[in-house]
Amino acid sequence: MKIYHAKIVTPFRIIENGTIEIEEDRIQRVYEGTPSEIEPSDIDAEGKWVLPGLVDSHSDAIEIELEPRPQSVFPMDISFYELEKKLVGEGITTIYHSLSLLEENAKKKTRQNDMVFEVIEKIKSFSYGRQLIRHKTHLRYEITNISAVLRVKEFIQQNKIDQLSFMDHSPGQGQFRDIEVHKLLLMQHRHLSEQEADELIDESRKHPKLDQAIIQELADLAHNYHIPIASHDDDSIEKLSVVQDWKASISEFPIELEVAKQAKRMGLHVVMGAPNALLGKSHSNNVSAMEAILHGAVDILCSDYYPSSLLHAAFKLKQQGLKMNEAVNMVSLNPATALNIHEEVGSLEEGKKADLLIVSEENQRPVLQTVMVDGQIVCQMNYLQPVKILH
């Protein structure tokens, strides 16, 4: 198959009128101009953008799909396949399902130990069956969850985890360093009274945390199994030094601009949320992703809690003056590189998997039309023409 008359976004430049030749599941050639022969199965992109499939390094969407309301937990097979259809419709062709291993009896069932491990098992099982996109697992380990250590070790050794991050959501540091903002969020989102919020914060502060030696042991084990390690909500230069000892390669959601800059200088891949970039602010009153991007302190955008944000954020960055290929790299090649899958996916280059998107624009808004994975069209959206009003 050939895709021609395409505005192709490669890692280093835009090919204004290019062609991509695909054989089986791989990209064979990417070049400027049109093919000498056109077959009925070939696709005329009609000048639209052709981008690599999006690589989402951190998405909580599976939690919401499983438990859209408290205590309303849907079957995993329904949730998995229904979410997959939504993700492919957003242009995400490789997803790292982020599962928060919070505590034994977390309020959200999807964050309780037994359910998190069960979901990881299921995702791994589903990923070997019929699927639309590529599925990976990202275990977010809360370091106050002391009882889960042995099972985390087992899952690392059984290659059931594709990315591991360490989190500490204790009040007074990280994402919740501003206690008053944290309390307000608890009152708004959990509908707690001020007294209930204060009591929850006081209780959370008393939780014991994993000894640093145990965290280091887990990090070393993950590193030995070639699992990328991420820190989470880095809020100080001092914490980045600890992160280095973990052999972490990724810094997710640094809290302050100077911390993001230092993480970059230390060679870490800096991840920020695409929703933050789209909205122009953090919902937790932390550094603006757009500000950090304009300072050159961000490598990767992830969808975090809103899968639709990835594609839109890339086009917003283009509008802000970033080169299109650089903006697209932030949602494709850069996360693939950070997660060590860049030799297979993440960019439109010869020899790589034929994961790609055909996207038009309406008033600077991206309109996804075709999604291809492994050289097969897995999603096609044919928009109706505007209704003509008869006078």
Secondary structure, DSSP 8 states (H G I E B T S, - for coil): -EEEEEEEE-SS-EEEEEEEEEETTEEEEEEES--SS--TTSEE-TT-EEEE-EEEEEE-HHHHHH-SBTTB---HHHHHHHHHHHHHTTTEEEEEEEEEE-BTT-SSGGGBHHHHHHHHHHHHHHTTSS-SSEEEEEEEEETT-GGGHHHHHHHHHTT--SEEEEE---TTSGGG-SHHHHHHHHHHHS---HHHHHHHHHHHHT-----HHHHHHHHHHHHHTT--EEEES--SHHHHHHHHHTT--EEES-SSHHHHHHHHHTT-EEEEEHHHHHHTS-TTS---HHHHHHTT---EEE-BT-TTHHHHHHHHHHHTT--HHHHHHTTTHHHHHHTT-TTTSSS--TTSB--EEEEEEETTEEEEEEEEETTEEEEE-----------
